[in-house]
Amino acid sequence: MQPALTAEDLWPLVQKLPHDEQVRLAKLALMAASRGPSADAEAYRTTPPAPDEFATSDDPLAWEAEGWENVDAKR
């Protein structure tokens, strides 16, 4: 049985690719690592966001303004 390939095994081949093909390979690898392009869609289909998922009871205009006096302070 042959040992599994590692990223280091493939790196010399990746370096031989033109830049646009390296980018394409990176995108394909990320897509494969993230369980495919439809993984998020499937997750939202099985558990859709609740109506109040991103809601907040805080009024953003009522937030405290303390701590901003030092924003323009010299560093």
N, CA, C and O atoms as CSV, one atom per row, in Angstrom:
chain,resi,resn,atom,element,x,y,z
A,1,MET,N,N,0.838,-1.178,0.000
A,1,MET,CA,C,0.000,0.000,0.000
A,1,MET,C,C,0.886,1.245,0.000
A,1,MET,O,O,1.832,1.340,0.781
A,2,GLN,N,N,0.580,2.177,-0.860
A,2,GLN,CA,C,1.379,3.394,-0.955
A,2,GLN,C,C,0.893,4.414,0.071
A,2,GLN,O,O,-0.302,4.489,0.356
A,3,PRO,N,N,1.823,5.204,0.631
A,3,PRO,CA,C,1.404,6.224,1.599
A,3,PRO,C,C,0.598,7.328,0.900
A,3,PRO,O,O,0.750,7.562,-0.299
A,4,ALA,N,N,-0.249,7.990,1.667
A,4,ALA,CA,C,-1.072,9.069,1.124
A,4,ALA,C,C,-0.187,10.235,0.691
A,4,ALA,O,O,0.855,10.498,1.292
A,5,LEU,N,N,-0.616,10.922,-0.353
A,5,LEU,CA,C,0.108,12.101,-0.815
A,5,LEU,C,C,-0.088,13.245,0.162
A,5,LEU,O,O,-1.125,13.357,0.815
A,6,THR,N,N,0.918,14.083,0.248
A,6,THR,CA,C,0.828,15.274,1.092
A,6,THR,C,C,0.927,16.512,0.209
A,6,THR,O,O,1.259,16.421,-0.973
A,7,ALA,N,N,0.640,17.652,0.787
A,7,ALA,CA,C,0.757,18.914,0.052
A,7,ALA,C,C,2.200,19.129,-0.412
A,7,ALA,O,O,2.440,19.661,-1.496
A,8,GLU,N,N,3.147,18.712,0.414
A,8,GLU,CA,C,4.557,18.865,0.038
A,8,GLU,C,C,4.901,18.019,-1.188
A,8,GLU,O,O,5.761,18.395,-1.984
A,9,ASP,N,N,4.229,16.875,-1.338
A,9,ASP,CA,C,4.454,16.035,-2.515
A,9,ASP,C,C,3.969,16.723,-3.790
A,9,ASP,O,O,4.576,16.578,-4.851
A,10,LEU,N,N,2.886,17.463,-3.680
A,10,LEU,CA,C,2.295,18.110,-4.850
A,10,LEU,C,C,2.879,19.485,-5.149
A,10,LEU,O,O,2.732,19.988,-6.263
A,11,TRP,N,N,3.534,20.094,-4.181
A,11,TRP,CA,C,4.010,21.467,-4.326
A,11,TRP,C,C,4.893,21.688,-5.557
A,11,TRP,O,O,4.703,22.689,-6.248
A,12,PRO,N,N,5.850,20.804,-5.866
A,12,PRO,CA,C,6.665,21.036,-7.075
A,12,PRO,C,C,5.828,21.103,-8.355
A,12,PRO,O,O,6.152,21.862,-9.269
A,13,LEU,N,N,4.765,20.323,-8.421
A,13,LEU,CA,C,3.884,20.373,-9.594
A,13,LEU,C,C,3.103,21.674,-9.633
A,13,LEU,O,O,2.920,22.261,-10.700
A,14,VAL,N,N,2.643,22.125,-8.479
A,14,VAL,CA,C,1.875,23.376,-8.413
A,14,VAL,C,C,2.744,24.543,-8.860
A,14,VAL,O,O,2.267,25.440,-9.556
A,15,GLN,N,N,4.003,24.539,-8.470
A,15,GLN,CA,C,4.905,25.628,-8.833
A,15,GLN,C,C,5.134,25.694,-10.341
A,15,GLN,O,O,5.464,26.757,-10.868
A,16,LYS,N,N,4.967,24.588,-11.032
A,16,LYS,CA,C,5.170,24.566,-12.481
A,16,LYS,C,C,3.972,25.125,-13.245
A,16,LYS,O,O,4.085,25.449,-14.427
A,17,LEU,N,N,2.835,25.238,-12.581
A,17,LEU,CA,C,1.634,25.747,-13.238
A,17,LEU,C,C,1.732,27.252,-13.453
A,17,LEU,O,O,2.358,27.949,-12.655
A,18,PRO,N,N,1.121,27.763,-14.523
A,18,PRO,CA,C,1.024,29.220,-14.687
A,18,PRO,C,C,0.157,29.804,-13.569
A,18,PRO,O,O,-0.637,29.089,-12.958
A,19,HIS,N,N,0.309,31.075,-13.308
A,19,HIS,CA,C,-0.387,31.723,-12.194
A,19,HIS,C,C,-1.897,31.517,-12.241
A,19,HIS,O,O,-2.508,31.201,-11.220
A,20,ASP,N,N,-2.506,31.692,-13.413
A,20,ASP,CA,C,-3.959,31.539,-13.495
A,20,ASP,C,C,-4.403,30.114,-13.178
A,20,ASP,O,O,-5.485,29.914,-12.625
A,21,GLU,N,N,-3.593,29.133,-13.517
A,21,GLU,CA,C,-3.922,27.754,-13.184
A,21,GLU,C,C,-3.696,27.474,-11.691
A,21,GLU,O,O,-4.413,26.667,-11.099
A,22,GLN,N,N,-2.712,28.132,-11.087
A,22,GLN,CA,C,-2.526,28.006,-9.635
A,22,GLN,C,C,-3.745,28.544,-8.900
A,22,GLN,O,O,-4.211,27.938,-7.936
A,23,VAL,N,N,-4.263,29.684,-9.354
A,23,VAL,CA,C,-5.450,30.276,-8.733
A,23,VAL,C,C,-6.642,29.354,-8.926
A,23,VAL,O,O,-7.419,29.144,-7.994
A,24,ARG,N,N,-6.795,28.802,-10.125
A,24,ARG,CA,C,-7.901,27.880,-10.395
A,24,ARG,C,C,-7.794,26.643,-9.505
A,24,ARG,O,O,-8.799,26.181,-8.964
A,25,LEU,N,N,-6.607,26.113,-9.353
A,25,LEU,CA,C,-6.395,24.951,-8.497
A,25,LEU,C,C,-6.717,25.275,-7.039
A,25,LEU,O,O,-7.320,24.464,-6.337
A,26,ALA,N,N,-6.312,26.465,-6.586
A,26,ALA,CA,C,-6.608,26.875,-5.214
A,26,ALA,C,C,-8.114,26.951,-4.984
A,26,ALA,O,O,-8.607,26.508,-3.947
A,27,LYS,N,N,-8.846,27.511,-5.947
A,27,LYS,CA,C,-10.303,27.602,-5.824
A,27,LYS,C,C,-10.935,26.215,-5.776
A,27,LYS,O,O,-11.835,25.966,-4.973
A,28,LEU,N,N,-10.465,25.317,-6.630
A,28,LEU,CA,C,-10.995,23.956,-6.630
A,28,LEU,C,C,-10.693,23.244,-5.311
A,28,LEU,O,O,-11.537,22.523,-4.779
A,29,ALA,N,N,-9.491,23.451,-4.795
A,29,ALA,CA,C,-9.125,22.812,-3.534
A,29,ALA,C,C,-9.968,23.338,-2.378
A,29,ALA,O,O,-10.409,22.567,-1.526
A,30,LEU,N,N,-10.191,24.648,-2.348
A,30,LEU,CA,C,-11.026,25.222,-1.291
A,30,LEU,C,C,-12.465,24.745,-1.405
A,30,LEU,O,O,-13.117,24.489,-0.393
A,31,MET,N,N,-12.962,24.626,-2.620
A,31,MET,CA,C,-14.321,24.149,-2.813
A,31,MET,C,C,-14.437,22.699,-2.324
A,31,MET,O,O,-15.416,22.340,-1.671
A,32,ALA,N,N,-13.444,21.877,-2.641
A,32,ALA,CA,C,-13.466,20.485,-2.201
A,32,ALA,C,C,-13.342,20.381,-0.688
A,32,ALA,O,O,-13.980,19.531,-0.067
A,33,ALA,N,N,-12.525,21.239,-0.095
A,33,ALA,CA,C,-12.335,21.208,1.348
A,33,ALA,C,C,-13.570,21.700,2.090
A,33,ALA,O,O,-13.783,21.332,3.246
A,34,SER,N,N,-14.383,22.523,1.447
A,34,SER,CA,C,-15.583,23.053,2.095
A,34,SER,C,C,-16.817,22.213,1.796
A,34,SER,O,O,-17.939,22.682,1.983
A,35,ARG,N,N,-16.634,21.001,1.342
A,35,ARG,CA,C,-17.721,20.065,1.036
A,35,ARG,C,C,-18.492,20.456,-0.204
A,35,ARG,O,O,-19.647,20.056,-0.348
A,36,GLY,N,N,-17.915,21.205,-1.085
A,36,GLY,CA,C,-18.562,21.519,-2.342
A,36,GLY,C,C,-19.235,22.871,-2.346
A,36,GLY,O,O,-19.399,23.492,-1.296
A,37,PRO,N,N,-19.631,23.334,-3.533
A,37,PRO,CA,C,-20.189,24.678,-3.671
A,37,PRO,C,C,-21.586,24.824,-3.077
A,37,PRO,O,O,-22.016,25.945,-2.805
A,38,SER,N,N,-22.300,23.731,-2.869
A,38,SER,CA,C,-23.680,23.839,-2.384
A,38,SER,C,C,-23.809,23.527,-0.899
A,38,SER,O,O,-24.929,23.369,-0.413
A,39,ALA,N,N,-22.712,23.433,-0.164
A,39,ALA,CA,C,-22.783,23.072,1.250
A,39,ALA,C,C,-23.569,24.098,2.054
A,39,ALA,O,O,-24.382,23.723,2.898
A,40,ASP,N,N,-23.345,25.376,1.812
A,40,ASP,CA,C,-24.075,26.411,2.543
A,40,ASP,C,C,-25.552,26.393,2.179
A,40,ASP,O,O,-26.411,26.525,3.051
A,41,ALA,N,N,-25.848,26.233,0.911
A,41,ALA,CA,C,-27.239,26.216,0.475
A,41,ALA,C,C,-27.981,25.061,1.139
A,41,ALA,O,O,-29.127,25.220,1.558
A,42,GLU,N,N,-27.347,23.921,1.235
A,42,GLU,CA,C,-27.977,22.763,1.878
A,42,GLU,C,C,-28.199,23.014,3.363
A,42,GLU,O,O,-29.239,22.640,3.906
A,43,ALA,N,N,-27.239,23.640,4.021
A,43,ALA,CA,C,-27.384,23.939,5.445
A,43,ALA,C,C,-28.538,24.904,5.679
A,43,ALA,O,O,-29.303,24.717,6.625
A,44,TYR,N,N,-28.683,25.922,4.852
A,44,TYR,CA,C,-29.778,26.873,5.009
A,44,TYR,C,C,-31.123,26.261,4.623
A,44,TYR,O,O,-32.164,26.676,5.134
A,45,ARG,N,N,-31.105,25.280,3.728
A,45,ARG,CA,C,-32.340,24.612,3.356
A,45,ARG,C,C,-32.850,23.757,4.515
A,45,ARG,O,O,-34.054,23.721,4.771
A,46,THR,N,N,-31.949,23.071,5.217
A,46,THR,CA,C,-32.369,22.212,6.321
A,46,THR,C,C,-32.703,23.007,7.573
A,46,THR,O,O,-33.596,22.620,8.327
A,47,THR,N,N,-32.002,24.115,7.809
A,47,THR,CA,C,-32.267,24.966,8.971
A,47,THR,C,C,-32.234,26.414,8.529
A,47,THR,O,O,-31.203,27.075,8.646
A,48,PRO,N,N,-33.351,26.917,8.021
A,48,PRO,CA,C,-33.359,28.309,7.561
A,48,PRO,C,C,-33.192,29.277,8.723
A,48,PRO,O,O,-33.535,28.946,9.858
A,49,PRO,N,N,-32.671,30.465,8.455
A,49,PRO,CA,C,-32.506,31.452,9.522
A,49,PRO,C,C,-33.868,31.849,10.094
A,49,PRO,O,O,-34.855,31.971,9.368
A,50,ALA,N,N,-33.895,32.044,11.391
A,50,ALA,CA,C,-35.116,32.493,12.062
A,50,ALA,C,C,-35.347,33.967,11.755
A,50,ALA,O,O,-34.396,34.685,11.448
A,51,PRO,N,N,-36.598,34.433,11.831
A,51,PRO,CA,C,-36.870,35.846,11.531
A,51,PRO,C,C,-36.083,36.811,12.416
A,51,PRO,O,O,-35.726,37.907,11.983
A,52,ASP,N,N,-35.817,36.405,13.648
A,52,ASP,CA,C,-35.112,37.303,14.566
A,52,ASP,C,C,-33.632,36.935,14.741
A,52,ASP,O,O,-32.994,37.376,15.697
A,53,GLU,N,N,-33.090,36.135,13.828
A,53,GLU,CA,C,-31.714,35.670,13.975
A,53,GLU,C,C,-30.707,36.821,14.031
A,53,GLU,O,O,-29.740,36.769,14.791
A,54,PHE,N,N,-30.932,37.837,13.240
A,54,PHE,CA,C,-30.008,38.956,13.200
A,54,PHE,C,C,-30.595,40.201,13.862
A,54,PHE,O,O,-30.054,41.299,13.735
A,55,ALA,N,N,-31.687,40.016,14.558
A,55,ALA,CA,C,-32.326,41.142,15.233
A,55,ALA,C,C,-31.598,41.462,16.533
A,55,ALA,O,O,-30.915,40.612,17.106
A,56,THR,N,N,-31.753,42.672,16.976
A,56,THR,CA,C,-31.170,43.091,18.232
A,56,THR,C,C,-32.153,44.012,18.942
A,56,THR,O,O,-32.903,44.752,18.305
A,57,SER,N,N,-32.138,43.955,20.251
A,57,SER,CA,C,-33.036,44.824,20.996
A,57,SER,C,C,-32.380,46.170,21.285
A,57,SER,O,O,-33.030,47.094,21.772
A,58,ASP,N,N,-31.102,46.271,20.985
A,58,ASP,CA,C,-30.385,47.527,21.215
A,58,ASP,C,C,-30.669,48.523,20.103
A,58,ASP,O,O,-30.756,48.163,18.929
A,59,ASP,N,N,-30.809,49.758,20.491
A,59,ASP,CA,C,-30.926,50.832,19.515
A,59,ASP,C,C,-29.509,51.296,19.196
A,59,ASP,O,O,-28.840,51.830,20.081
A,60,PRO,N,N,-29.021,51.113,17.959
A,60,PRO,CA,C,-27.634,51.465,17.661
A,60,PRO,C,C,-27.314,52.933,17.903
A,60,PRO,O,O,-26.160,53.282,18.153
A,61,LEU,N,N,-28.317,53.790,17.832
A,61,LEU,CA,C,-28.068,55.210,18.073
A,61,LEU,C,C,-27.956,55.520,19.559
A,61,LEU,O,O,-27.530,56.611,19.939
A,62,ALA,N,N,-28.339,54.560,20.403
A,62,ALA,CA,C,-28.295,54.789,21.844
A,62,ALA,C,C,-27.021,54.223,22.479
A,62,ALA,O,O,-26.850,54.306,23.695
A,63,TRP,N,N,-26.135,53.655,21.675
A,63,TRP,CA,C,-24.901,53.105,22.240
A,63,TRP,C,C,-24.110,54.208,22.915
A,63,TRP,O,O,-24.176,55.375,22.529
A,64,GLU,N,N,-23.369,53.815,23.920
A,64,GLU,CA,C,-22.542,54.802,24.619
A,64,GLU,C,C,-21.420,55.289,23.720
A,64,GLU,O,O,-20.880,54.533,22.913
A,65,ALA,N,N,-21.083,56.531,23.867
A,65,ALA,CA,C,-20.048,57.131,23.036
A,65,ALA,C,C,-18.735,57.275,23.795
A,65,ALA,O,O,-17.819,57.953,23.331
A,66,GLU,N,N,-18.641,56.645,24.951
A,66,GLU,CA,C,-17.404,56.767,25.731
A,66,GLU,C,C,-16.253,56.071,25.023
A,66,GLU,O,O,-16.445,55.075,24.325
A,67,GLY,N,N,-15.056,56.608,25.214
A,67,GLY,CA,C,-13.861,55.999,24.668
A,67,GLY,C,C,-13.430,56.554,23.328
A,67,GLY,O,O,-12.339,56.230,22.859
A,68,TRP,N,N,-14.245,57.377,22.695
A,68,TRP,CA,C,-13.905,57.917,21.388
A,68,TRP,C,C,-13.013,59.140,21.471
A,68,TRP,O,O,-12.459,59.569,20.458
A,69,GLU,N,N,-12.864,59.706,22.653
A,69,GLU,CA,C,-12.077,60.939,22.756
A,69,GLU,C,C,-10.588,60.703,22.446
A,69,GLU,O,O,-9.880,61.649,22.102
A,70,ASN,N,N,-10.118,59.488,22.559
A,70,ASN,CA,C,-8.695,59.185,22.314
A,70,ASN,C,C,-8.431,58.633,20.921
A,70,ASN,O,O,-7.306,58.233,20.620
A,71,VAL,N,N,-9.438,58.607,20.076
A,71,VAL,CA,C,-9.263,58.023,18.741
A,71,VAL,C,C,-8.240,58.811,17.941
A,71,VAL,O,O,-7.427,58.214,17.235
A,72,ASP,N,N,-8.257,60.124,18.029
A,72,ASP,CA,C,-7.313,60.939,17.268
A,72,ASP,C,C,-6.054,61.284,18.057
A,72,ASP,O,O,-5.282,62.150,17.645
A,73,ALA,N,N,-5.844,60.618,19.177
A,73,ALA,CA,C,-4.676,60.902,20.005
A,73,ALA,C,C,-3.398,60.521,19.250
A,73,ALA,O,O,-3.410,59.590,18.445
A,74,LYS,N,N,-2.325,61.217,19.501
A,74,LYS,CA,C,-1.053,60.886,18.844
A,74,LYS,C,C,-0.590,59.530,19.332
A,74,LYS,O,O,-0.801,59.154,20.485
A,75,ARG,N,N,0.019,58.834,18.463
A,75,ARG,CA,C,0.468,57.471,18.791
A,75,ARG,C,C,1.920,57.472,19.132
A,75,ARG,O,O,2.484,56.421,19.435
